[in-house]
Amino acid sequence: MICKAIFLCALVAVSQAQLGGYGHGHGHAVSSQSIVRHDHAPIHHAPIHHAPIHHAPIHHIPIHHAPIHHAPILHVPVHHAPIHKHVEEYAHPAYKFEYSVHDEHTKDIKSQSESRDGDVVEGHYSLLQPDGHVRNVNYHADKHNGFNAEVTYTHAGHQGHGHQGYN
């Protein structure tokens, strides 16, 4: 019975759409453009008669809902883990190293030594340069005075052919 009512309503809706409206005789199209022709005589439409509409009775079917049962709420204690802060451990920086190379064949002759105790660094290096001079550098660095170096040059056993201090 419900299917017949839905079919009848759909049939009425389709017929109304084809007739151009709901009891107004005919419908007019709406456009953003307008074209008017003056070369034809006006068209007269014959009156349109609509068939009477019969509505089927609507039957209401009672709906019964099943009762809803809620489970009891359980309260469970929550245990929070203790928060651990990451703390960087500061190790006192301290080291000592030294090395040297003495290759007569390639004339690669050099040495270095350095030590650090906290923020204080002290060191020395020497290098045989291609022109035969030996560059000697003594340096010292700390957070109060910065980096300081004293550079001296020697040649074949001669002392100090130049002196340069960098600050």
C-alpha positions in Angstrom: 0.0 0.0 0.0 2.9 2.4 0.8 4.5 1.6 -2.5 1.4 2.6 -4.4 1.3 5.9 -2.6 4.9 6.6 -3.4 4.3 5.7 -7.0 1.3 7.9 -7.2 3.2 10.9 -5.7 6.0 10.4 -8.2 3.6 10.3 -11.1 1.9 13.5 -10.0 5.3 15.3 -9.6 6.4 14.2 -13.1 3.1 15.3 -14.7 3.3 18.7 -12.9 6.9 19.2 -14.1 5.9 18.4 -17.7 3.0 20.8 -17.6 5.2 23.7 -16.5 4.1 24.4 -13.0 1.4 23.7 -10.4 -1.9 24.8 -12.0 -0.6 28.0 -13.7 -1.4 26.7 -17.2 2.2 26.9 -18.6 5.6 27.8 -17.4 8.1 30.2 -18.7 11.8 29.6 -19.0 14.1 32.1 -17.3 17.4 33.1 -18.9 20.0 35.7 -18.5 19.6 36.4 -22.3 16.3 37.6 -23.8 15.4 37.0 -27.4 12.1 38.5 -28.7 10.9 37.7 -32.2 8.5 40.1 -33.9 8.0 38.2 -37.1 5.4 35.7 -35.8 1.8 36.1 -34.6 1.2 35.3 -31.0 0.5 31.7 -30.1 -2.7 30.9 -28.2 -2.7 27.9 -26.0 -5.7 25.7 -25.5 -6.9 25.5 -21.9 -5.3 22.6 -19.9 -7.4 20.5 -17.6 -5.8 18.5 -14.9 -7.0 15.2 -13.7 -8.2 15.0 -10.1 -5.7 13.7 -7.6 -6.7 11.0 -5.2 -4.6 10.4 -2.1 -4.3 7.0 -0.5 -4.7 6.9 3.2 -1.5 6.9 5.3 -1.1 4.1 7.7 1.1 4.7 10.7 3.0 1.6 12.0 4.0 1.8 15.6 7.7 1.5 16.3 8.8 -0.2 19.5 12.3 0.5 20.8 14.2 -2.1 22.8 15.2 -0.8 26.2 18.8 0.4 26.5 20.9 -1.0 29.3 24.1 0.8 30.3 27.0 -1.0 31.8 28.2 0.3 35.2 31.1 2.7 35.1 34.2 1.4 36.7 36.6 3.8 38.3 40.2 2.6 37.9 42.9 4.6 39.7 45.5 6.0 37.4 49.1 5.8 38.4 51.4 8.4 36.9 55.0 7.6 36.4 57.4 10.1 38.0 58.7 12.7 35.6 62.5 12.5 35.1 64.3 15.6 34.0 67.2 15.1 31.7 70.2 16.8 33.3 73.4 17.0 31.3 76.3 16.1 33.3 79.3 18.4 32.8 82.6 16.5 32.7 85.7 18.7 33.2 87.5 18.7 29.8 91.1 17.7 30.1 93.5 16.0 27.7 97.1 15.9 26.5 98.4 14.8 23.1 101.5 15.0 21.0 102.8 13.7 17.7 105.7 14.1 15.3 106.6 13.1 11.8 110.2 13.1 10.6 110.6 11.8 7.0 114.0 12.9 5.5 113.1 11.5 2.0 109.9 13.7 1.6 111.2 16.5 3.9 107.9 16.1 5.9 109.1 17.2 9.3 106.6 18.4 11.8 105.5 18.0 15.4 102.7 19.2 17.7 101.8 18.9 21.4 98.7 20.3 23.1 97.1 20.1 26.6 93.7 21.3 27.9 92.6 21.7 31.5 89.0 23.1 31.7 88.8 26.3 29.5 92.6 26.6 29.2 94.4 25.3 26.2 98.2 25.4 25.7 100.2 24.0 22.8 103.2 24.2 20.4 103.8 23.1 16.9 106.7 23.2 14.4 106.8 22.7 10.7 109.6 22.6 8.1 108.4 24.9 5.3 109.4 24.3 1.6 111.8 27.3 1.7 113.9 25.6 4.5 112.6 27.8 7.4 111.1 26.1 10.4 107.9 27.7 11.7 107.5 27.4 15.5 104.2 28.4 17.1 103.4 28.5 20.8 99.8 29.2 21.6 97.6 29.8 24.6 93.8 30.1 24.8 91.3 30.7 27.7 87.9 32.3 28.0 89.3 35.6 29.5 92.2 36.3 27.0 91.0 34.5 23.9 93.5 32.8 21.6 97.1 34.1 21.6 100.0 32.8 19.5 103.6 33.6 19.2 105.2 32.6 15.9 109.0 32.4 15.3 111.1 31.2 12.3 114.5 29.6 12.3 116.7 28.4 9.4 119.4 25.7 9.6 120.3 26.3 13.2 119.8 30.2 13.0 117.6 31.8 15.6 114.7 34.1 14.9 114.5 35.4 11.3 111.2 37.0 12.1 108.8 37.3 15.0 105.1 37.8 14.7 102.5 37.9 17.5 98.8 37.3 16.9 96.2 38.3 19.3 
